[in-house]
């Protein structure tokens, strides 16, 4: 049986899971990423402080536009 867990067995943050469930295109894109890229998204999700920021992250995934997750990681420093 295939292991559907992402990021080396770590679970997705709840907010990211819920947001991805609402945008199938974003989930499909996320699922196709390599493990390192998925982990970067997960790390970014840990730094997000609002529902709107999570929606922005997921929408960027659904558009295939996310190439640099540091914009979300940098918000943690603010």
N, C-alpha and C positions, 0 to 999 in steps of 0.2 A: 504494500500500500504506500502511495506517495505521501511524503510529508509536506503538508501545505503551509507549514509555519515559515515565516519570513525571518530574515536577519539572524541566521545561525541558531534557530530555536527560540529566540526571544519573541514574545508576543508584541503585536502592534499596540501602540498607545490607544486607549479607548476612543478618544476624540478623533484620531486619524482613521481608525477602523470605521467609525460611524460616518465620517465624511466620505470616505472611499465607497462605502455601501450606497451612498446617495448619488454617486456619479460613476456609473459603470465604466465609462471611457477612462476615467482616472485610475480605477482599479485595474483595468486591463493593461494600461501603460505601466503602472507600478509593478504588476506581476511579471512583466517582460524585462524589467531592469535586472542587471546583474546584482549579486548580493551586496557588493560595496555601495552601489548606487542606492539600493533599497535602504541600507543602513544609514546613509547620509540623509535620506528623507525622514527616516525614523528619528534620527538625532535632531533634525530640524523641528520635527513635530514636538519634541520635548521642550523646545524653546518658545513655542507659540503660546500667547497669553490670552487670545480671544477667539471666539467662534468665527469672527470675520477673517482673522489671519489664517485660521485653518482652512476656511473656504477658499481664500486666495491661493494657498499652497495646493489644495486639491484641484482647483480650477486650472492652475498652471500645469498640473500633471495631465489633466484631461485634454489640454491643448497641445501636449507634448512640448511645452515651452520651457520647462524647468531644466536648466543646465547648470545653474550655480545655486546651491542651497545655502550658501553663506549669507545671503540676504536675510534668511530666517534665523540663522545662528547668530548673526550680529545683533539682532533685536534683543537677545538675552543680555547683552552688554549695556544696553541703554537703561 
